[in-house]
């Protein structure tokens, strides 16, 4: 049976417990042997660069998954010139892992509506399994909204690869805001990640 590998991209600015919990849940449901966390320099769909420097985001990821053999961290997108597209990353891992490996790219249900805008999306859907995660307690994603934007075969493939994950009410944006206001974020972050943020004075207003 071919090995299954999950690729999980994001700014991870900062990585929080929700990222790790949903990735572990997805790996269990897919039967994946590895999750590769892929910090992005900047999403092609976002104007704003991450608040924390690349080396700090890598360091926080390493702290968040220390001792967890399921995870590895890949700087492939940080090492590539902008713009960096998902299909380039998929092809990098295909070359690295070989043709028999099954690749799964995790996205949140909130990203589904923008999926048709992704660079070479139909090629991407042919080359990997995009797994749409939706949170327990919420309605399933409505794939019918993609009709006429993606071909029917790829829409069905998305539907088949949908994953229900634990409900985690947390976002990196909220965490950064709380830190900037000196609020307690300890329940959202691995303790070593929080210590790193404090030591390096990340996400604080420039006058602090």
ZIFENVEN-V406472 format. One record per residue. N is the residue number from 1. RES is the residue in one small letter. PSI is psi in degrees with one decimal (* if undefined). OMEGA is omega in whole degrees, 0 to 359 (none if undefined). NEAR is the number of other ideal C-beta (glycine too) atoms within 8 Angstrom. Layout:
BEGIN
n = (N,N)
res = (RES,RES)
psi = (PSI,PSI)
omega = (OMEGA,OMEGA)
near = (NEAR,NEAR)
END
This chain:
BEGIN
n = (1,2,3,4,5,6,7,8,9,10,11,12,13,14,15,16,17,18,19,20,21,22,23,24,25,26,27,28,29,30,31,32,33,34,35,36,37,38,39,40,41,42,43,44,45,46,47,48,49,50,51,52,53,54,55,56,57,58,59,60,61,62,63,64,65,66,67,68,69,70,71,72,73,74,75,76,77,78,79,80,81,82,83,84,85,86,87,88,89,90,91,92,93,94,95,96,97,98,99,100,101,102,103,104,105,106,107,108,109,110,111,112,113,114,115,116,117,118,119,120,121,122,123,124,125,126,127,128,129,130,131,132,133,134,135,136,137,138,139,140,141,142,143,144,145,146,147,148,149,150,151,152,153,154,155,156,157,158,159,160,161,162,163,164,165,166,167,168,169,170,171,172,173,174,175,176,177,178,179,180,181,182,183,184,185,186,187,188,189,190,191,192,193,194,195,196,197,198,199,200,201,202,203,204,205,206,207,208)
res = (x,x,x,x,x,x,x,x,x,x,x,x,x,x,x,x,x,x,x,x,x,x,x,x,x,x,x,x,x,x,x,x,x,x,x,x,x,x,x,x,x,x,x,x,x,x,x,x,x,x,x,x,x,x,x,x,x,x,x,x,x,x,x,x,x,x,x,x,x,x,x,x,x,x,x,x,x,x,x,x,x,x,x,x,x,x,x,x,x,x,x,x,x,x,x,x,x,x,x,x,x,x,x,x,x,x,x,x,x,x,x,x,x,x,x,x,x,x,x,x,x,x,x,x,x,x,x,x,x,x,x,x,x,x,x,x,x,x,x,x,x,x,x,x,x,x,x,x,x,x,x,x,x,x,x,x,x,x,x,x,x,x,x,x,x,x,x,x,x,x,x,x,x,x,x,x,x,x,x,x,x,x,x,x,x,x,x,x,x,x,x,x,x,x,x,x,x,x,x,x,x,x,x,x,x,x,x,x)
psi = (137.0,145.9,142.1,128.0,132.4,133.9,123.7,102.8,156.4,170.3,-27.5,61.0,67.3,166.2,135.2,173.5,-30.9,-40.7,-45.4,-41.3,-46.2,-34.2,-40.8,-40.6,-42.5,-41.9,-39.6,-42.9,-36.1,-28.2,35.5,145.8,-13.3,145.2,120.8,116.8,126.4,91.9,134.5,143.2,-46.3,135.7,138.6,-16.2,2.9,140.8,-35.7,136.3,157.4,149.3,-38.3,144.4,158.2,-46.1,-32.4,-38.6,-37.6,-44.6,-41.4,-38.2,-43.3,-40.2,-38.5,-28.7,13.1,129.9,-2.9,102.3,-16.1,-29.2,147.1,163.3,129.7,125.3,17.9,-40.2,-27.3,-26.8,-3.9,144.7,147.5,151.9,147.6,123.4,148.0,-39.5,-32.4,-38.2,-43.0,-44.6,-32.8,-48.3,-32.5,-44.2,-39.0,-40.2,-14.0,165.9,-19.4,-13.2,138.5,121.4,134.2,124.1,119.6,134.0,155.2,153.9,-27.3,-15.6,-7.3,-41.5,-27.3,-4.7,-41.4,-18.8,-10.9,145.8,124.4,47.1,-40.0,-36.7,-41.8,-44.7,-23.3,-25.4,-13.5,171.5,114.7,118.8,113.9,119.8,132.2,147.9,137.4,137.4,-12.8,159.5,154.3,150.2,146.4,96.2,-15.7,-22.1,-14.3,-5.5,132.7,-13.1,-32.7,157.0,157.3,-36.4,-42.2,-33.1,-42.0,-36.4,-41.2,-42.6,-40.6,-28.5,12.8,143.3,129.8,129.7,163.9,150.5,114.0,109.3,85.3,146.6,150.9,-35.3,-46.6,-39.8,-45.0,-41.1,-43.5,-42.2,-41.2,-23.2,13.2,34.6,158.5,124.3,17.3,-28.3,-9.2,-15.0,147.4,140.7,-35.6,-32.3,-43.9,-41.7,-39.7,-44.0,-43.2,-44.7,-39.3,5.1,46.9,148.9,12.6,151.5,152.3,-19.6,5.5,*)
omega = (183,181,179,182,176,174,186,181,178,177,179,191,4,171,179,185,179,178,185,182,182,178,178,179,179,180,180,183,181,187,183,180,182,170,176,177,189,178,181,173,174,177,176,182,181,179,190,175,176,182,181,177,183,185,178,179,175,181,179,176,179,179,184,184,178,179,179,187,179,191,164,182,180,177,189,183,177,183,184,178,176,354,180,184,182,183,177,179,177,182,174,181,177,177,184,189,177,188,186,182,177,184,179,179,183,170,175,181,180,181,187,185,181,185,179,180,183,181,179,188,181,174,180,180,176,188,177,174,174,183,181,179,173,189,177,181,178,178,178,178,180,183,180,179,181,181,181,179,174,180,188,180,181,176,178,177,176,181,182,184,179,182,172,181,179,178,179,181,186,174,179,179,179,180,179,180,179,179,181,179,179,176,182,178,187,181,182,189,169,185,180,176,179,178,180,180,180,182,183,175,180,173,177,173,186,182,179,none)
near = (2,6,10,11,15,16,15,13,11,9,10,12,9,15,13,13,10,10,13,14,11,13,14,10,11,18,12,7,8,11,7,11,7,10,15,13,16,13,16,12,11,11,6,8,5,6,2,5,5,12,7,10,6,10,6,11,16,12,9,15,13,9,11,12,12,7,4,7,4,9,12,7,12,8,9,10,13,10,5,9,3,6,4,12,10,10,11,9,14,14,9,9,14,12,6,6,9,6,4,5,12,8,13,16,15,14,11,7,11,5,9,13,6,8,13,8,6,10,8,8,11,9,8,15,12,6,10,10,9,13,14,14,14,12,11,7,4,7,5,5,9,6,9,5,7,12,8,3,5,12,6,6,6,11,12,8,11,16,8,6,11,12,13,8,13,8,8,10,3,9,7,11,6,8,15,12,8,10,13,9,6,4,6,5,10,7,5,9,13,10,7,9,14,11,8,13,14,7,6,7,7,11,10,8,5,4,3,5)
END
